[in-house]
């Protein structure tokens, strides 16, 4: 699936998300401005299925070499960036982005652990959420358990598998993944296929080995974001800000 054309989404480079981490004392710069899409994304369109991707790979001349070249380039670029602060792209802010200034998280689509196709935005409408994005075990470790101790905060996991073979293996062993994830999270654990990476880059998720987390409100707006392993100060700020977002959401619902 791709973003709906009706939403008139324009992808722009995130100049305020520096890939360089030569900051004071080696600490990545703080996330200074909201990230995401200026307009609310429409309903996502259909991506190629795994079988369609495999068929294209086998039937299109040169497609195999093209994909291998892309994956190899991405692998080495991501691996190299891990040498700088573990791939951490920015330091999480100490405040929530205001709702009127915040931007939208991409409306992705994937398969949950209950083997259902799921669009992200209907999940976000249930309440304020911590959206955890990762592709590798190193990234998953960065965001593991984040938000579990905040009452009223919904936890959503996006496991992004852009590599065709890794995606196939993950689906083949999905039963093992279910055993590792609490049953109440199965419907909010989404496995994303190749094709969503470009949209996720708009919220700074640029490295396959890094975990990213986002506090997202019921409208789908990114109110806070982290990259890589969180420091003690970042975790403290997250807990405080997550509780504030949950509390303010309850107030809005009660007064509506």
N, C-alpha and C positions, 0 to 999 in steps of 0.2 A: 504494500500500500504506500501511497505517497500523499503528501498534504493536499487537501482539496484546493482547487484553483479558485473557488469562490472566496476563500479566505484571503486571497491576494497576499500570501506570505512571501516575504523577500528575505533571503538569507544574506546577511552582511557579516564581514569579518569582525570579530570581537576584539577591538584594539585595546580595550581596558582589561582584557584577560591576557596578560603578558605570558609568553612561553619562556621568557628569561626569568631566572630566579636570583639574579645577582642583586639582591636588596640588602638593606642594612642588616648586619649580623647573619646574613645568609637566609633570612626569613622572607618568603614570597610576599609580594605586595598584597594589601587587603583588597577585597572585592569592593570597588568604589561605587559602582552604579548597578542598577537592575539588569538582569540578563533574561533573554528569552525572545519571544515574538511580540511585536507591537500590537498585533491584532489577534483576537481569539481564534485558534485554529478550528477549521470545520471538521466534519466527519472524515476520518482518514480513508483514502482509497485503497484498493486492493493491491498488495505486493504479489510478486510471483511466489507460488508455493514451493516447498522443498523439491517436489518432483519436477516442477517446471524449471527450476534452476538447474537441477541435475541434467535434465534433457537438453537444455541450452548449452550447458557445459560440454556435453558429449557430442552434440550435433553441429555446433558452430566452429568452423575452422579458426584456430588461433585463440579461442576463448579461454582454453585451459592455461596457456602460457600467459595471457593477459591477467587472469586472476592470480596466478602464482606470483607474477611480478608485482601486482598491487599489494598482495598480502605480505610479500617479503619486504617491500619498501616500508609499509606501515609498521611491520614488526620491528625493524631496525630503528625506525624513528622513535617509536614508543619506548623501546628498550634503552636507547641512548638517553632520552629525557629522564629516565628513572635515576640516572646518575646525579641529577640535581634535585636535592630534597625529596628523593623518592618519587619524583614525578608530580609533586604537589604544585599546582598551577597558581593558587592564590590562598591567602589567609581569609578564613570566613569572617564576615562582618560581626560587629558587636551589637547590631541593631536589626530590626525587621525593616525591609523596604516597605514604604507606605503603599497601601492598596491602590491609590490613584496613580502612583508612579511605577508600580511593579509591572512586569511583563509576563507573558504566558509561557507555560511549559508546553512542549510539543505534544500533540494528541496522537500517541502511538497505539499500536495494535499488536497483540501477540496471543500466545496460547498459555493458559494457566495450568497449574498442577492438577486441576480437576478436568483437564483435557477439553476446556471450552475456549473458543475464540473470544477475546475480551478487548474492548476499547478502553483506553485509560480514563477519559473524562467522566464517564458514568461512575467510576469508582471514586474519583475525586469529589464528586458531588455529595458523597456521604458525610464528608466532614474534613477538617484540616488534616493534612497527611505529611508524612516524611517519605519522600520518594527516593529510594536507594538504587543507584545505577552502577553496574559493574559487568565485566566480561570475563575476568579471570579470578582465581582464588585469592590473589594478592589484593585485588580491588575489593572483593567481598569482605576480606579481613578489615579493610579500612572502615567500612560502614557497619560491620557486624554488631547487632544489638542496639544500634543507635535509635533512640526513640522508644525502646521497649518499656522503659520505666516512666513514660509520660502518659498518664490516664487521659483518655479521650482523643489521643493522637493515632490516626490510622497509619498502618505501615504498609507500604507498597514497594515491591522489589521488581526491578527491571533487569533481567539477565540477558544481555545483548550478545548474540552469537553471530558475528559477521562471517566467520569461517564456515564454509559449507560442511566440511567434514566434522568439525566440532559440534555444529548444530545437530547433525545427524546422530552423533554419539550421545549427545545430551538427551535427545528424544528417545533413543534406544534404551537408555538407563534412567528414564524419568521416574521409575518406581523407586530407585535408590534416593533420588532427590526428594521425593515425597517423605521418605522416612527421616530425612535430615531437617525438614522444615515442619514446624508446628502445623497441625491440621487446620487450625483456624486461619492460617495464612495462605492456604493453598489457592484460594480464589483470588488472592491479591499478589500472587507470585507469577509474573508474566515472563515468558521466554520470547525474545524478539529475534526475528530472522534478519538476515543480511538486507540492508536497504535503509535502515533507520539511522545509520551513523551520521549522515549529513545533517539531519534535523537536530540530533542530540548535541552536535558540535555547537549549535546556537546557544546552548545553556552551558557551554564550557566542557562537556564530556568528550575530551579529545584523545585520551590515552587509554588503550585497552587494558593496561595493567594497573590502573588507578581506579579507586572507588569514589563516587560522587554522591552527595546527598542534598536534597532540596526540601525546604519547608514550603509546601504548596497549599494555598487556601482553597475553599470550595469552588471558586471561580476558575481555578487552574493557574493562578498567578504565583510566580516564584517570589516568596517573601524573604528567603535566606538560602544560602548555598555554601557547601563545603567541597573541598578538593583534597583527596589523599587522606593520610592519617591525621586525625584531629589532635591538636595539642590539648593540654589540660584546660587552658583558657577558652579554646574553641568549644570544647564539650560543655563547659560551664555555661557559656553564652547560649549554646544550643538548648540546653535544658530550660533555661530562664525564658528564652524567646519562644520555645515550643509551648510552654505553659501559658504564656501571654497570648499566643495565637489561638489556643484552645479556648481560653477564657473570653477573649473578645468575640470569638465566633458564637459562643453560647449567648452572649449579651445581644448580638445582632439577631439571632434566631428568636430570642424571647421578645424582642421589641418589634419584630416584623409583623 
